[in-house]
Amino acid sequence: MLRARDVWDEQEEHKLNKMAAMRPIIAQIEGKIRQQAIANSNAPYILTEVPSFVFGYPLFNHKDAIQYLLNEPVKSRDLGKPILTTNYRPQVYDNIFLH
């Protein structure tokens, strides 16, 4: 006998498999964030385009992909480490300041 919970779990697993295509997109977004932090640290946001498909991955619903990407950056990859609340600005190394 098939239970409703089993059907729901299967649908959720199928949805997560479709969202596997978001991994390279998330990597691109993280790269843009790093690049923006170095190039223009005062800019509060970045713009990026979400593709409607990714080669080598299953097709996905574009609206679901956008919602997934909006929710994903909120999560912290390092669960044990606190998220930095200060604005980190890389600085050029200068030997004068060491003396």
C-alpha positions in Angstrom: 0.0 0.0 0.0 1.3 3.4 -0.9 1.3 6.1 1.8 0.8 9.8 1.2 4.0 10.5 3.0 6.0 8.2 0.6 4.5 10.1 -2.4 5.3 13.4 -0.9 8.9 12.3 -0.1 9.4 11.1 -3.7 8.1 14.4 -5.1 10.5 16.4 -2.8 13.4 14.2 -3.8 12.5 14.7 -7.5 12.4 18.5 -7.0 15.8 18.5 -5.2 17.3 16.5 -8.1 16.0 19.1 -10.5 17.5 21.8 -8.4 20.9 20.1 -8.7 21.3 22.3 -11.7 21.5 25.3 -9.3 24.9 24.2 -8.0 26.9 25.7 -10.8 24.7 28.8 -10.8 25.2 29.3 -7.1 29.0 28.9 -7.6 28.8 31.7 -10.3 26.8 33.9 -7.9 29.3 33.4 -5.1 32.1 34.2 -7.5 30.4 37.4 -8.5 29.9 38.3 -4.8 33.6 37.8 -4.1 34.6 39.8 -7.2 32.2 42.6 -6.2 33.5 42.7 -2.6 37.0 43.3 -3.9 36.2 45.6 -6.8 33.5 47.8 -5.3 32.8 47.0 -1.7 30.3 49.8 -1.2 27.8 48.3 -3.7 25.0 46.7 -1.7 23.9 44.2 -4.4 24.8 42.3 -7.6 22.7 41.5 -10.7 22.7 38.1 -12.3 20.6 36.3 -14.8 19.2 32.9 -14.0 19.4 30.7 -17.1 16.3 28.8 -18.2 18.4 25.6 -18.5 21.9 24.3 -17.7 23.6 21.8 -20.0 24.1 18.4 -18.4 21.4 18.8 -15.8 17.7 18.0 -15.8 15.2 20.7 -17.0 13.7 22.8 -14.2 10.9 25.3 -13.7 12.4 28.8 -14.0 10.2 30.3 -11.3 11.1 27.5 -8.9 14.8 28.0 -9.7 14.6 31.7 -8.9 12.8 31.0 -5.6 15.4 28.3 -4.7 18.3 30.7 -5.5 16.7 33.5 -3.4 16.4 31.1 -0.4 19.8 29.4 -0.8 22.1 32.4 0.0 20.3 32.9 3.3 21.6 29.5 4.5 25.1 29.4 6.0 27.5 26.8 4.5 29.5 26.7 7.7 26.9 25.8 10.2 29.2 26.1 13.2 30.7 29.4 12.4 29.0 32.8 12.9 28.2 34.9 9.9 30.4 38.1 9.7 28.4 41.2 10.4 31.1 43.6 9.5 32.1 44.8 6.1 35.3 43.1 5.2 37.4 45.1 2.8 40.7 43.5 1.6 43.6 45.8 1.9 46.9 46.0 0.0 49.9 44.8 1.9 52.3 47.6 2.6 55.6 46.9 4.4 55.8 50.5 5.8 53.1 49.8 8.4 55.1 46.9 9.9 57.8 49.1 11.4 
